[in-house]
């Protein structure tokens, strides 16, 4: 099972979502509560972008999660760099790479 599929299953379990399997592919169904204004906004935005609501929400959620993950990774890298800051000049880098 790939990481993406495992991630979807975890989300489905945490959200008490319905999980179904179609033609070998596991699909999860999530429910979110929106007021009428929020629902209309999402539907209109999806229509403007020629996407289904599911597609728009799925893409938006994963983009947001990926951005958050990247930020966490960056913060960890900066922390590690500050603990053992070692830099190289361009010339040193070329020498290390044998260029």
N, CA, C and O atoms as CSV, one atom per row, in Angstrom:
chain,resi,resn,atom,element,x,y,z
A,1,UNK,N,N,0.858,-1.181,0.000
A,1,UNK,CA,C,0.000,0.000,0.000
A,1,UNK,C,C,0.897,1.234,0.000
A,1,UNK,O,O,1.800,1.346,0.829
A,2,UNK,N,N,0.652,2.155,-0.921
A,2,UNK,CA,C,1.499,3.343,-0.979
A,2,UNK,C,C,1.132,4.335,0.119
A,2,UNK,O,O,0.085,4.210,0.754
A,3,UNK,N,N,1.998,5.318,0.337
A,3,UNK,CA,C,1.801,6.287,1.414
A,3,UNK,C,C,0.523,7.096,1.234
A,3,UNK,O,O,-0.162,7.410,2.208
A,4,UNK,N,N,0.203,7.434,-0.018
A,4,UNK,CA,C,-0.990,8.225,-0.307
A,4,UNK,C,C,-2.240,7.477,0.127
A,4,UNK,O,O,-3.129,8.050,0.756
A,5,UNK,N,N,-2.305,6.189,-0.213
A,5,UNK,CA,C,-3.456,5.379,0.143
A,5,UNK,C,C,-3.557,5.222,1.654
A,5,UNK,O,O,-4.642,5.324,2.227
A,6,UNK,N,N,-2.425,4.974,2.290
A,6,UNK,CA,C,-2.416,4.838,3.746
A,6,UNK,C,C,-2.880,6.122,4.404
A,6,UNK,O,O,-3.633,6.090,5.377
A,7,UNK,N,N,-2.435,7.251,3.876
A,7,UNK,CA,C,-2.828,8.544,4.416
A,7,UNK,C,C,-4.335,8.749,4.301
A,7,UNK,O,O,-4.978,9.205,5.247
A,8,UNK,N,N,-4.901,8.410,3.137
A,8,UNK,CA,C,-6.345,8.541,2.950
A,8,UNK,C,C,-7.117,7.664,3.930
A,8,UNK,O,O,-8.139,8.081,4.476
A,9,UNK,N,N,-6.627,6.457,4.146
A,9,UNK,CA,C,-7.297,5.561,5.087
A,9,UNK,C,C,-7.252,6.106,6.506
A,9,UNK,O,O,-8.233,6.008,7.243
A,10,UNK,N,N,-6.110,6.683,6.894
A,10,UNK,CA,C,-5.994,7.273,8.233
A,10,UNK,C,C,-6.971,8.431,8.387
A,10,UNK,O,O,-7.654,8.537,9.406
A,11,UNK,N,N,-7.042,9.293,7.387
A,11,UNK,CA,C,-7.986,10.402,7.431
A,11,UNK,C,C,-9.409,9.873,7.546
A,11,UNK,O,O,-10.204,10.369,8.344
A,12,UNK,N,N,-9.719,8.872,6.750
A,12,UNK,CA,C,-11.070,8.305,6.776
A,12,UNK,C,C,-11.417,7.749,8.143
A,12,UNK,O,O,-12.522,7.959,8.643
A,13,UNK,N,N,-10.477,7.043,8.747
A,13,UNK,CA,C,-10.717,6.460,10.068
A,13,UNK,C,C,-10.882,7.552,11.116
A,13,UNK,O,O,-11.799,7.495,11.935
A,14,UNK,N,N,-9.999,8.548,11.094
A,14,UNK,CA,C,-10.069,9.630,12.070
A,14,UNK,C,C,-11.345,10.448,11.940
A,14,UNK,O,O,-11.847,10.975,12.933
A,15,UNK,N,N,-11.867,10.560,10.741
A,15,UNK,CA,C,-13.060,11.369,10.496
A,15,UNK,C,C,-14.333,10.536,10.491
A,15,UNK,O,O,-15.396,11.045,10.136
A,16,UNK,N,N,-14.247,9.266,10.878
A,16,UNK,CA,C,-15.406,8.377,10.820
A,16,UNK,C,C,-16.032,8.394,9.439
A,16,UNK,O,O,-17.255,8.439,9.300
A,17,UNK,N,N,-15.203,8.357,8.438
A,17,UNK,CA,C,-15.682,8.436,7.063
A,17,UNK,C,C,-16.046,7.052,6.548
A,17,UNK,O,O,-15.638,6.029,7.098
A,18,UNK,N,N,-16.816,7.055,5.492
A,18,UNK,CA,C,-17.147,5.811,4.816
A,18,UNK,C,C,-16.011,5.462,3.866
A,18,UNK,O,O,-15.496,6.328,3.158
A,19,UNK,N,N,-15.626,4.202,3.855
A,19,UNK,CA,C,-14.572,3.751,2.955
A,19,UNK,C,C,-15.171,2.693,2.042
A,19,UNK,O,O,-15.766,1.721,2.509
A,20,UNK,N,N,-15.011,2.887,0.736
A,20,UNK,CA,C,-15.510,1.924,-0.232
A,20,UNK,C,C,-14.393,1.556,-1.179
A,20,UNK,O,O,-13.405,2.281,-1.299
A,21,UNK,N,N,-14.545,0.433,-1.849
A,21,UNK,CA,C,-13.539,0.002,-2.811
A,21,UNK,C,C,-14.209,-0.148,-4.165
A,21,UNK,O,O,-15.176,-0.895,-4.319
A,22,UNK,N,N,-13.674,0.581,-5.153
A,22,UNK,CA,C,-14.187,0.529,-6.512
A,22,UNK,C,C,-13.080,0.051,-7.432
A,22,UNK,O,O,-12.004,0.648,-7.469
A,23,UNK,N,N,-13.325,-1.000,-8.164
A,23,UNK,CA,C,-12.384,-1.542,-9.147
A,23,UNK,C,C,-10.945,-1.550,-8.637
A,23,UNK,O,O,-10.038,-1.077,-9.323
A,24,UNK,N,N,-10.736,-2.082,-7.446
A,24,UNK,CA,C,-9.396,-2.215,-6.908
A,24,UNK,C,C,-8.851,-0.976,-6.237
A,24,UNK,O,O,-7.797,-1.035,-5.604
A,25,UNK,N,N,-9.542,0.151,-6.357
A,25,UNK,CA,C,-9.066,1.396,-5.764
A,25,UNK,C,C,-9.920,1.724,-4.542
A,25,UNK,O,O,-11.149,1.717,-4.616
A,26,UNK,N,N,-9.272,2.010,-3.433
A,26,UNK,CA,C,-9.993,2.344,-2.214
A,26,UNK,C,C,-10.342,3.825,-2.240
A,26,UNK,O,O,-9.476,4.675,-2.448
A,27,UNK,N,N,-11.599,4.120,-2.031
A,27,UNK,CA,C,-12.070,5.504,-2.011
A,27,UNK,C,C,-12.702,5.774,-0.652
A,27,UNK,O,O,-13.416,4.929,-0.111
A,28,UNK,N,N,-12.437,6.951,-0.106
A,28,UNK,CA,C,-13.016,7.345,1.174
A,28,UNK,C,C,-13.969,8.502,0.944
A,28,UNK,O,O,-13.772,9.325,0.050
A,29,UNK,N,N,-14.986,8.548,1.755
A,29,UNK,CA,C,-15.967,9.619,1.672
A,29,UNK,C,C,-15.955,10.368,2.997
A,29,UNK,O,O,-16.129,9.763,4.055
A,30,UNK,N,N,-15.750,11.681,2.945
A,30,UNK,CA,C,-15.727,12.508,4.147
A,30,UNK,C,C,-16.943,13.415,4.156
A,30,UNK,O,O,-17.431,13.836,3.107
A,31,UNK,N,N,-17.418,13.705,5.337
A,31,UNK,CA,C,-18.496,14.681,5.480
A,31,UNK,C,C,-17.973,15.874,6.260
A,31,UNK,O,O,-17.310,15.717,7.285
A,32,UNK,N,N,-18.272,17.057,5.772
A,32,UNK,CA,C,-17.921,18.264,6.516
A,32,UNK,C,C,-19.174,19.114,6.652
A,32,UNK,O,O,-20.067,19.065,5.806
A,33,UNK,N,N,-19.230,19.872,7.697
A,33,UNK,CA,C,-20.392,20.712,7.937
A,33,UNK,C,C,-20.096,22.127,7.467
A,33,UNK,O,O,-19.098,22.727,7.868
A,34,UNK,N,N,-20.969,22.657,6.612
A,34,UNK,CA,C,-20.821,24.002,6.069
A,34,UNK,C,C,-22.151,24.729,6.195
A,34,UNK,O,O,-23.219,24.119,6.137
A,35,UNK,N,N,-22.067,26.028,6.364
A,35,UNK,CA,C,-23.315,26.780,6.288
A,35,UNK,C,C,-23.628,26.994,4.804
A,35,UNK,O,O,-22.808,26.683,3.941
A,36,UNK,N,N,-24.800,27.519,4.518
A,36,UNK,CA,C,-25.226,27.670,3.123
A,36,UNK,C,C,-24.297,28.578,2.319
A,36,UNK,O,O,-24.056,28.329,1.138
A,37,UNK,N,N,-23.778,29.622,2.947
A,37,UNK,CA,C,-22.887,30.551,2.258
A,37,UNK,C,C,-21.575,29.869,1.879
A,37,UNK,O,O,-21.088,30.022,0.759
A,38,UNK,N,N,-21.011,29.118,2.815
A,38,UNK,CA,C,-19.765,28.404,2.548
A,38,UNK,C,C,-19.961,27.368,1.439
A,38,UNK,O,O,-19.127,27.236,0.544
A,39,UNK,N,N,-21.062,26.645,1.511
A,39,UNK,CA,C,-21.353,25.623,0.501
A,39,UNK,C,C,-21.491,26.263,-0.881
A,39,UNK,O,O,-20.935,25.767,-1.861
A,40,UNK,N,N,-22.227,27.353,-0.951
A,40,UNK,CA,C,-22.418,28.044,-2.233
A,40,UNK,C,C,-21.091,28.564,-2.772
A,40,UNK,O,O,-20.832,28.470,-3.971
A,41,UNK,N,N,-20.255,29.107,-1.904
A,41,UNK,CA,C,-18.942,29.615,-2.321
A,41,UNK,C,C,-18.105,28.505,-2.931
A,41,UNK,O,O,-17.525,28.681,-4.002
A,42,UNK,N,N,-18.037,27.351,-2.251
A,42,UNK,CA,C,-17.243,26.229,-2.743
A,42,UNK,C,C,-17.807,25.721,-4.066
A,42,UNK,O,O,-17.051,25.441,-4.996
A,43,UNK,N,N,-19.116,25.601,-4.153
A,43,UNK,CA,C,-19.730,25.134,-5.398
A,43,UNK,C,C,-19.460,26.103,-6.555
A,43,UNK,O,O,-19.137,25.683,-7.666
A,44,UNK,N,N,-19.594,27.390,-6.282
A,44,UNK,CA,C,-19.334,28.395,-7.321
A,44,UNK,C,C,-17.869,28.393,-7.749
A,44,UNK,O,O,-17.558,28.495,-8.936
A,45,UNK,N,N,-16.985,28.278,-6.782
A,45,UNK,CA,C,-15.557,28.278,-7.095
A,45,UNK,C,C,-15.186,27.042,-7.915
A,45,UNK,O,O,-14.401,27.132,-8.859
A,46,UNK,N,N,-15.748,25.901,-7.556
A,46,UNK,CA,C,-15.498,24.675,-8.305
A,46,UNK,C,C,-15.996,24.832,-9.739
A,46,UNK,O,O,-15.309,24.448,-10.685
A,47,UNK,N,N,-17.181,25.392,-9.893
A,47,UNK,CA,C,-17.754,25.582,-11.225
A,47,UNK,C,C,-16.888,26.531,-12.061
A,47,UNK,O,O,-16.661,26.282,-13.245
A,48,UNK,N,N,-16.401,27.622,-11.444
A,48,UNK,CA,C,-15.537,28.576,-12.145
A,48,UNK,C,C,-14.273,27.907,-12.668
A,48,UNK,O,O,-13.729,28.313,-13.695
A,49,UNK,N,N,-13.807,26.882,-11.961
A,49,UNK,CA,C,-12.569,26.197,-12.318
A,49,UNK,C,C,-12.812,24.877,-13.039
A,49,UNK,O,O,-11.898,24.068,-13.196
A,50,UNK,N,N,-14.060,24.664,-13.479
A,50,UNK,CA,C,-14.419,23.437,-14.202
A,50,UNK,C,C,-14.020,22.173,-13.445
A,50,UNK,O,O,-13.466,21.238,-14.024
A,51,UNK,N,N,-14.307,22.159,-12.152
A,51,UNK,CA,C,-13.991,21.008,-11.313
A,51,UNK,C,C,-15.228,20.621,-10.521
A,51,UNK,O,O,-16.125,21.432,-10.296
A,52,UNK,N,N,-15.252,19.381,-10.109
A,52,UNK,CA,C,-16.305,18.960,-9.187
A,52,UNK,C,C,-15.934,19.485,-7.799
A,52,UNK,O,O,-14.781,19.822,-7.532
A,53,UNK,N,N,-16.926,19.546,-6.936
A,53,UNK,CA,C,-16.656,19.981,-5.558
A,53,UNK,C,C,-15.656,19.028,-4.909
A,53,UNK,O,O,-14.731,19.466,-4.225
A,54,UNK,N,N,-15.839,17.736,-5.122
A,54,UNK,CA,C,-14.913,16.748,-4.545
A,54,UNK,C,C,-13.490,16.981,-5.015
A,54,UNK,O,O,-12.551,16.962,-4.220
A,55,UNK,N,N,-13.338,17.202,-6.317
A,55,UNK,CA,C,-12.005,17.431,-6.879
A,55,UNK,C,C,-11.373,18.691,-6.302
A,55,UNK,O,O,-10.201,18.681,-5.926
A,56,UNK,N,N,-12.137,19.771,-6.230
A,56,UNK,CA,C,-11.626,21.030,-5.689
A,56,UNK,C,C,-11.206,20.877,-4.231
A,56,UNK,O,O,-10.113,21.292,-3.845
A,57,UNK,N,N,-12.072,20.284,-3.431
A,57,UNK,CA,C,-11.765,20.129,-2.001
A,57,UNK,C,C,-10.572,19.203,-1.813
A,57,UNK,O,O,-9.679,19.498,-1.019
A,58,UNK,N,N,-10.546,18.082,-2.539
A,58,UNK,CA,C,-9.428,17.136,-2.422
A,58,UNK,C,C,-8.106,17.813,-2.776
A,58,UNK,O,O,-7.136,17.704,-2.026
A,59,UNK,N,N,-8.059,18.515,-3.917
A,59,UNK,CA,C,-6.829,19.191,-4.335
A,59,UNK,C,C,-6.411,20.256,-3.331
A,59,UNK,O,O,-5.229,20.380,-3.010
A,60,UNK,N,N,-7.368,21.018,-2.838
A,60,UNK,CA,C,-7.070,22.094,-1.895
A,60,UNK,C,C,-6.544,21.541,-0.579
A,60,UNK,O,O,-5.580,22.066,-0.023
A,61,UNK,N,N,-7.173,20.489,-0.082
A,61,UNK,CA,C,-6.736,19.884,1.182
A,61,UNK,C,C,-5.326,19.339,1.038
A,61,UNK,O,O,-4.476,19.584,1.895
A,62,UNK,N,N,-5.067,18.600,-0.040
A,62,UNK,CA,C,-3.736,18.008,-0.185
A,62,UNK,C,C,-2.666,19.061,-0.435
A,62,UNK,O,O,-1.539,18.911,0.037
A,63,UNK,N,N,-2.989,20.114,-1.160
A,63,UNK,CA,C,-2.021,21.194,-1.363
A,63,UNK,C,C,-1.683,21.836,-0.020
A,63,UNK,O,O,-0.520,22.114,0.272
A,64,UNK,N,N,-2.704,22.066,0.783
A,64,UNK,CA,C,-2.501,22.660,2.103
A,64,UNK,C,C,-1.661,21.744,2.991
A,64,UNK,O,O,-0.747,22.207,3.673
A,65,UNK,N,N,-1.970,20.448,2.985
A,65,UNK,CA,C,-1.208,19.500,3.800
A,65,UNK,C,C,0.241,19.410,3.330
A,65,UNK,O,O,1.159,19.354,4.147
A,66,UNK,N,N,0.446,19.396,2.012
A,66,UNK,CA,C,1.812,19.355,1.481
A,66,UNK,C,C,2.592,20.605,1.876
A,66,UNK,O,O,3.765,20.520,2.238
A,67,UNK,N,N,1.940,21.769,1.807
A,67,UNK,CA,C,2.598,23.013,2.205
A,67,UNK,C,C,2.968,22.976,3.683
A,67,UNK,O,O,4.065,23.384,4.065
A,68,UNK,N,N,2.054,22.489,4.508
A,68,UNK,CA,C,2.304,22.398,5.954
A,68,UNK,C,C,3.452,21.430,6.225
A,68,UNK,O,O,4.313,21.706,7.060
A,69,UNK,N,N,3.467,20.303,5.527
A,69,UNK,CA,C,4.544,19.317,5.681
A,69,UNK,C,C,5.886,19.926,5.274
A,69,UNK,O,O,6.889,19.749,5.966
A,70,UNK,N,N,5.899,20.644,4.144
A,70,UNK,CA,C,7.127,21.297,3.686
A,70,UNK,C,C,7.633,22.297,4.712
A,70,UNK,O,O,8.838,22.394,4.946
A,71,UNK,N,N,6.713,23.050,5.332
A,71,UNK,CA,C,7.101,24.022,6.349
A,71,UNK,C,C,7.718,23.327,7.561
A,71,UNK,O,O,8.719,23.791,8.107
A,72,UNK,N,N,7.124,22.228,7.972
A,72,UNK,CA,C,7.671,21.465,9.109
A,72,UNK,C,C,9.062,20.946,8.776
A,72,UNK,O,O,9.968,21.016,9.606
A,73,UNK,N,N,9.237,20.420,7.552
A,73,UNK,CA,C,10.545,19.929,7.120
A,73,UNK,C,C,11.573,21.062,7.093
A,73,UNK,O,O,12.715,20.878,7.512
A,74,UNK,N,N,11.166,22.232,6.599
A,74,UNK,CA,C,12.062,23.385,6.551
A,74,UNK,C,C,12.473,23.797,7.956
A,74,UNK,O,O,13.652,24.044,8.212
A,75,UNK,N,N,11.519,23.873,8.859
A,75,UNK,CA,C,11.820,24.264,10.235
A,75,UNK,C,C,12.795,23.280,10.877
A,75,UNK,O,O,13.693,23.688,11.615
A,76,UNK,N,N,12.624,21.983,10.600
A,76,UNK,CA,C,13.533,20.966,11.138
A,76,UNK,C,C,14.931,21.125,10.540
A,76,UNK,O,O,15.928,21.006,11.253
A,77,UNK,N,N,15.007,21.393,9.239
A,77,UNK,CA,C,16.305,21.571,8.580
A,77,UNK,C,C,17.030,22.796,9.119
A,77,UNK,O,O,18.239,22.753,9.342
A,78,UNK,N,N,16.301,23.890,9.330
A,78,UNK,CA,C,16.907,25.110,9.886
A,78,UNK,C,C,17.418,24.837,11.297
A,78,UNK,O,O,18.510,25.276,11.660
A,79,UNK,N,N,16.634,24.117,12.089
A,79,UNK,CA,C,17.040,23.780,13.455
A,79,UNK,C,C,18.325,22.951,13.451
A,79,UNK,O,O,19.249,23.213,14.221
A,80,UNK,N,N,18.368,21.941,12.567
A,80,UNK,CA,C,19.567,21.106,12.470
A,80,UNK,C,C,20.762,21.907,11.979
A,80,UNK,O,O,21.877,21.707,12.461
A,81,UNK,N,N,20.550,22.810,11.029
A,81,UNK,CA,C,21.634,23.636,10.515
A,81,UNK,C,C,22.191,24.526,11.617
A,81,UNK,O,O,23.407,24.673,11.741
A,82,UNK,N,N,21.309,25.121,12.420
A,82,UNK,CA,C,21.765,26.007,13.500
A,82,UNK,C,C,22.561,25.252,14.544
A,82,UNK,O,O,23.447,25.826,15.178
A,83,UNK,N,N,22.263,23.971,14.735
A,83,UNK,CA,C,22.991,23.163,15.711
A,83,UNK,C,C,24.384,22.808,15.216
A,83,UNK,O,O,25.300,22.618,16.017
A,84,UNK,N,N,24.549,22.719,13.908
A,84,UNK,CA,C,25.837,22.343,13.333
A,84,UNK,C,C,26.031,23.097,12.016
A,84,UNK,O,O,26.100,22.498,10.943
A,85,UNK,N,N,26.117,24.419,12.125
A,85,UNK,CA,C,26.214,25.251,10.925
A,85,UNK,C,C,27.557,25.050,10.238
A,85,UNK,O,O,28.610,25.349,10.802
A,86,UNK,N,N,27.506,24.545,9.027
A,86,UNK,CA,C,28.713,24.372,8.227
A,86,UNK,C,C,28.381,24.812,6.810
A,86,UNK,O,O,27.482,24.269,6.167
A,87,UNK,N,N,29.116,25.797,6.342
A,87,UNK,CA,C,28.869,26.304,5.000
A,87,UNK,C,C,30.117,26.131,4.148
A,87,UNK,O,O,31.219,25.934,4.660
A,88,UNK,N,N,29.920,26.208,2.835
A,88,UNK,CA,C,31.018,26.059,1.894
A,88,UNK,C,C,30.939,27.182,0.872
A,88,UNK,O,O,29.855,27.608,0.473
A,89,UNK,N,N,32.107,27.649,0.458
A,89,UNK,CA,C,32.142,28.630,-0.626
A,89,UNK,C,C,31.834,27.904,-1.926
A,89,UNK,O,O,31.820,26.674,-1.972
A,90,UNK,N,N,31.588,28.669,-2.976
A,90,UNK,CA,C,31.322,28.064,-4.276
A,90,UNK,C,C,32.518,27.233,-4.740
A,90,UNK,O,O,32.358,26.130,-5.264
A,91,UNK,N,N,33.695,27.770,-4.541
A,91,UNK,CA,C,34.900,27.050,-4.951
A,91,UNK,C,C,35.033,25.725,-4.183
A,91,UNK,O,O,35.362,24.697,-4.775
A,92,UNK,N,N,34.778,25.750,-2.876
A,92,UNK,CA,C,34.852,24.528,-2.076
A,92,UNK,C,C,33.813,23.506,-2.547
A,92,UNK,O,O,34.085,22.307,-2.593
A,93,UNK,N,N,32.619,23.999,-2.895
A,93,UNK,CA,C,31.564,23.114,-3.372
A,93,UNK,C,C,31.977,22.424,-4.662
A,93,UNK,O,O,31.792,21.217,-4.812
A,94,UNK,N,N,32.546,23.204,-5.612
A,94,UNK,CA,C,33.014,22.605,-6.871
A,94,UNK,C,C,34.092,21.560,-6.602
A,94,UNK,O,O,34.116,20.507,-7.241
A,95,UNK,N,N,34.977,21.851,-5.659
A,95,UNK,CA,C,36.063,20.929,-5.335
A,95,UNK,C,C,35.499,19.632,-4.732
A,95,UNK,O,O,35.925,18.536,-5.097
A,96,UNK,N,N,34.565,19.765,-3.830
A,96,UNK,CA,C,33.945,18.591,-3.206
A,96,UNK,C,C,33.249,17.741,-4.269
A,96,UNK,O,O,33.300,16.512,-4.221
A,97,UNK,N,N,32.606,18.396,-5.218
A,97,UNK,CA,C,31.883,17.668,-6.270
A,97,UNK,C,C,32.794,17.205,-7.392
A,97,UNK,O,O,32.370,16.453,-8.270
A,98,UNK,N,N,34.042,17.648,-7.368
A,98,UNK,CA,C,35.000,17.237,-8.387
A,98,UNK,C,C,34.706,17.870,-9.747
A,98,UNK,O,O,34.947,17.269,-10.795
A,99,UNK,N,N,34.187,19.075,-9.707
A,99,UNK,CA,C,33.855,19.765,-10.957
A,99,UNK,C,C,34.954,20.720,-11.331
A,99,UNK,O,O,34.861,21.397,-12.355
